[in-house]
Each structure stands twice: as structure tokens, then as C-alpha cells.
Amino acid sequence: MKRNLLNQLIFIPAFFFASFSFGQVKRLNDPSIVAHNKRMVFESWGDFRPYPKYTLGIQTNFAYATVWGWLSPAKNRDYKDGADIRPLKPNGLEVQRLVELEFQRKEAEKIKIQVDTLYTRNVQDLAHWSSATVSADPLWLLYYNRMLTPLNSFPINPQNYIQWQLKDDKTYQNMLANGGIAHLEKELALLKDKYKNSRTLDMPRGKRFLMYHETLIGWRNFKNQLRAFDNKNTLYLEYKKLLTKSRTRIERNWQIKDITLARKVMMEYHNKF
């Protein structure tokens, strides 16, 4: 037990000493490295350290000779005697990259604006094309809904004069007999089909309203035809009724006149023969 406690007392100071020793970082301040950093970034081209030292005209600095001098690699001398290759000089590669990056950023913003515009336009076009939004269209709500409601509420397959909105059953039966109802049924089926297509199919907004307008014109023509058939058949039935009454009265008058005339002749000549 005492031995473990002693080991702990020795270990703790050693741990703190090691942590303090490793925590200290020595700062290296080499003038040649600093000059290289300045040269390679943006400050100026030159300041090639270490500098040469001459004694009686002879370069005696061994460090310079091994880095830049005759003992140095050929690539070091080509670098020192070559062109300014600072990446951050006014026309340096990094400056060109940054300029190009800024240009690409602006182009990306323009493309994003165009894409957003196209997206918004596509959403609007989709809203105009889709049949799911036709009931919310302002022009439909303000005009065509009211004008086409009678067509929508008209029975698909009318079976009596009330559903056909005729005057009476005799007119309906007469139209049924002369083919007027069959003609109107075909017209009604076409109008119903066009109305359904204009409300359920996906199409451009302009084309949809053209179909609304064509359907509305067709519905007005249908109503005019229906009224014309109704009036003509009613007039026909009235004329037929009047003609029947007149014929009955004429036949009755002629019949009475013939009997009277025969009696008169018989009364006048019954003693002469």
C-alpha cells in the first residue's frame, strides 16, 4: 500500500513536468525562410538569403554557395535567376485563379437567377397546364363558371319534356317522333364531352379558355335550337288542332246543308211525279 502511494507521488510530478515540456513550442525565426515566404506570397521578388560574403573578391559564405552558388543544384540557380513567379503578384497564378473564381461566382449567380426564373415559370406553367387548379382560375370564377353552369346542370340523358325544358308532353312526343330529340341528343352529348375535356385534361391556359368559349357558343346555339324546335312543334300542334276543328265544322255544315236541300227538293216535287 505504501509502495503504491509512493509510486503515485513520483508519477504525478513527472506527468506535469512532461506536459509542461511538450507544451512549449520553440519558434523558429530563420531569415532565409521568412524571405522565402515574402518572396513566394506577394511582398516582393528577391531577397535571396543567405547573402554572399566576399573576401578579396572571393565568395566565402558556404551557406550561400550551397543554396544559390556554385555548389547549389541547377534548379536553385534557375529559380534565383528566373522570372518572378509569385502566385499573388498582380498577374500571378493565384490572383488569376481568384479573378476567375469571382467571375465563375458571378456567372453562377446569373445561372441561379435564370434557373430560379425557369423554375418559377415552370411552376406557373404547370399551374396553368394542370387540371387540378382550373377551379381557382380568376377568369373561370368571374365569368365562365356562371355562364356554363346551366350546361353542367342540364341532364346528360333527358327522358321527358320537363328535363328537356319543353312546354308540354305533346311537344316532346312530336319531337321524339320527327327526330328532333335525336338530333338534340347528339348536340348535347358533344357539348357535355367538350365541357368535360376542358375541365379535366391538362392543356395550356389559353387553349382551355378557348374550349370554354367554344363550349359556351355551342351551348347558346343548342338553347336556340331547343327553343326553335319547341316553338315550331308547338305551332304545328296548334295548327293541326285548329285544322282538325275547322274540318269537323265544315263537314258538319255540309252534311246539314245537304239534308236540308234534299228535303226541300222532295217537298217541292213530291206531287209532280
FENJO-V528946 format. One record per residue. N is the residue number from 1. RES is the residue in one small letter. PSI is psi in degrees with one decimal (999 if undefined). D_FIRST is the distance of its C-alpha to the first C-alpha in Angstrom with 1 decimal. Layout:
N/RES/PSI/D_FIRST
N/RES/PSI/D_FIRST
This chain:
1/m/-46.9/0.0
2/k/-33.8/3.8
3/r/-40.6/5.3
4/n/-39.8/5.3
5/l/-37.3/6.4
6/l/-39.2/8.7
7/n/-37.4/10.0
8/q/-40.3/10.9
9/l/-29.2/12.6
10/i/-36.7/14.5
11/f/-39.3/15.5
12/i/-49.1/17.0
13/p/-36.4/19.5
14/a/-36.8/20.4
15/f/-46.6/21.1
16/f/-36.6/23.4
17/f/-40.6/25.1
18/a/-40.2/25.9
19/s/-40.4/27.2
20/f/-36.1/29.4
21/s/-45.0/30.7
22/f/-24.5/31.6
23/g/-22.6/33.0
24/q/127.3/35.6
25/v/126.5/38.8
26/k/131.7/41.3
27/r/122.7/44.8
28/l/122.2/47.4
29/n/80.6/50.8
30/d/118.2/53.2
31/p/-33.6/56.8
32/s/-40.2/58.0
33/i/-40.8/55.8
34/v/-43.5/56.8
35/a/-38.1/60.5
36/h/-41.2/60.1
37/n/-43.8/58.6
38/k/-40.3/61.5
39/r/-37.3/64.0
40/m/-11.0/62.7
41/v/-83.6/62.4
42/f/-16.5/65.4
43/e/-58.3/65.7
44/s/154.1/68.0
45/w/126.3/68.8
46/g/-153.3/68.4
47/d/58.2/66.2
48/f/98.5/65.2
49/r/154.6/62.5
50/p/154.2/61.9
51/y/153.6/65.3
52/p/152.2/67.5
53/k/132.5/68.1
54/y/135.2/71.4
55/t/115.6/72.3
56/l/38.9/76.0
57/g/2.9/76.3
58/i/129.3/73.6
59/q/123.2/70.5
60/t/1.6/67.6
61/n/108.7/64.6
62/f/-36.5/62.8
63/a/-42.5/60.6
64/y/-40.3/63.8
65/a/-35.3/65.4
66/t/-20.7/62.6
67/v/-47.5/62.4
68/w/-16.2/66.0
69/g/-154.3/68.0
70/w/-16.6/69.6
71/l/-6.1/66.3
72/s/159.9/65.0
73/p/155.2/65.5
74/a/-33.7/68.8
75/k/-30.1/67.2
76/n/-44.6/65.8
77/r/-36.7/69.3
78/d/-37.6/70.8
79/y/-45.5/68.3
80/k/-39.0/69.1
81/d/-1.8/72.9
82/g/-168.4/73.0
83/a/165.2/73.7
84/d/114.8/71.6
85/i/26.2/69.2
86/r/127.8/67.1
87/p/-22.9/66.2
88/l/18.0/66.6
89/k/168.7/69.8
90/p/-34.9/72.8
91/n/27.6/73.7
92/g/165.6/70.4
93/l/-41.5/69.1
94/e/-37.8/66.4
95/v/-41.6/68.9
96/q/-39.7/71.2
97/r/-41.4/68.4
98/l/-41.1/67.7
99/v/-44.4/71.4
100/e/-37.6/71.8
101/l/-41.2/68.8
102/e/-40.4/70.4
103/f/-43.7/73.6
104/q/-35.6/71.9
105/r/-43.9/70.2
106/k/-41.2/73.6
107/e/-38.5/75.1
108/a/-37.7/72.3
109/e/-41.8/73.1
110/k/-44.3/76.8
111/i/-39.6/76.0
112/k/-41.6/73.7
113/i/-43.3/76.5
114/q/-42.8/79.0
115/v/-42.9/76.7
116/d/-39.4/76.1
117/t/-44.3/79.8
118/l/-40.3/80.5
119/y/-45.7/77.9
120/t/-42.6/79.4
121/r/-40.0/82.9
122/n/-38.7/81.8
123/v/-42.7/80.4
124/q/-43.5/83.6
125/d/-39.8/85.7
126/l/-40.3/83.6
127/a/-34.7/84.3
128/h/-32.2/88.0
129/w/-38.9/88.1
130/s/142.4/86.1
131/s/-5.9/88.1
132/a/-18.1/85.1
133/t/10.7/86.0
134/v/-30.2/89.8
135/s/-15.2/89.9
136/a/2.3/88.2
137/d/132.0/90.7
138/p/-42.7/92.6
139/l/-36.5/95.9
140/w/-44.4/95.6
141/l/-36.6/94.7
142/l/-30.2/97.5
143/y/-62.0/100.4
144/y/-28.7/100.1
145/n/-45.3/98.3
146/r/-39.0/101.1
147/m/-29.5/103.8
148/l/-0.6/102.5
149/t/-41.0/101.5
150/p/-38.2/105.0
151/l/-42.3/104.6
152/n/-35.3/101.1
153/s/-9.3/102.4
154/f/137.1/105.6
155/p/144.7/105.5
156/i/-39.2/104.7
157/n/78.7/107.4
158/p/143.0/109.9
159/q/-1.0/112.0
160/n/173.8/114.6
161/y/-25.9/116.5
162/i/-44.9/114.0
163/q/-32.6/111.2
164/w/-5.7/113.5
165/q/44.0/114.6
166/l/172.4/118.3
167/k/-45.2/121.1
168/d/174.2/121.8
169/d/-30.6/121.5
170/k/-41.1/125.0
171/t/-42.3/123.9
172/y/-44.7/120.8
173/q/-38.3/122.8
174/n/-41.3/125.3
175/m/-35.6/122.6
176/l/-34.9/121.0
177/a/-37.8/124.3
178/n/5.2/125.2
179/g/2.3/121.8
180/g/-39.4/120.7
181/i/-40.6/117.6
182/a/-41.9/116.6
183/h/-45.2/116.9
184/l/-32.8/114.8
185/e/-41.1/112.1
186/k/-45.0/111.6
187/e/-42.0/111.5
188/l/-40.3/109.0
189/a/-41.5/106.7
190/l/-42.7/106.6
191/l/-43.2/105.8
192/k/-41.8/103.0
193/d/-42.8/101.5
194/k/-39.6/101.7
195/y/-42.7/100.1
196/k/-43.2/97.3
197/n/-39.4/96.6
198/s/-22.1/96.6
199/r/-20.1/93.9
200/t/-23.8/91.7
201/l/150.0/91.8
202/d/125.5/89.7
203/m/165.2/92.0
204/p/152.7/92.4
205/r/-41.0/93.1
206/g/-42.8/96.5
207/k/-35.7/97.6
208/r/-42.6/96.4
209/f/-27.1/98.6
210/l/-40.4/101.5
211/m/-39.0/101.1
212/y/-47.3/101.0
213/h/-42.6/104.2
214/e/-40.1/105.9
215/t/-40.3/105.0
216/l/-43.0/106.3
217/i/-42.9/109.6
218/g/-38.2/109.8
219/w/-39.9/109.2
220/r/-42.5/111.9
221/n/-39.0/114.4
222/f/-43.6/113.4
223/k/-39.2/114.2
224/n/-42.7/117.5
225/q/-42.0/118.4
226/l/-43.0/117.5
227/r/-39.5/119.7
228/a/-44.6/122.5
229/f/-42.4/122.4
230/d/-47.6/122.3
231/n/-42.4/125.3
232/k/-44.0/127.3
233/n/-36.1/126.9
234/t/-44.1/127.6
235/l/-39.3/130.7
236/y/-44.2/131.8
237/l/-37.4/131.4
238/e/-44.0/133.4
239/y/-41.2/136.1
240/k/-41.1/136.2
241/k/-43.2/136.5
242/l/-40.7/139.2
243/l/-39.0/141.1
244/t/-43.0/140.9
245/k/-43.5/142.4
246/s/-42.3/145.1
247/r/-39.4/146.1
248/t/-42.4/146.3
249/r/-41.1/148.5
250/i/-44.5/150.8
251/e/-37.7/151.3
252/r/-40.9/152.1
253/n/-41.8/154.6
254/w/-38.9/156.2
255/q/-42.5/156.5
256/i/-40.1/158.1
257/k/-38.7/160.5
258/d/-42.2/161.7
259/i/-43.7/162.5
260/t/-43.5/164.4
261/l/-41.4/166.3
262/a/-41.3/167.3
263/r/-41.9/168.5
264/k/-41.8/170.6
265/v/-42.4/172.2
266/m/-39.6/173.0
267/m/-32.3/174.4
268/e/-34.3/176.6
269/y/9.7/178.0
270/h/-20.7/177.9
271/n/-8.0/181.7
272/k/-10.7/182.8
273/f/999/181.9
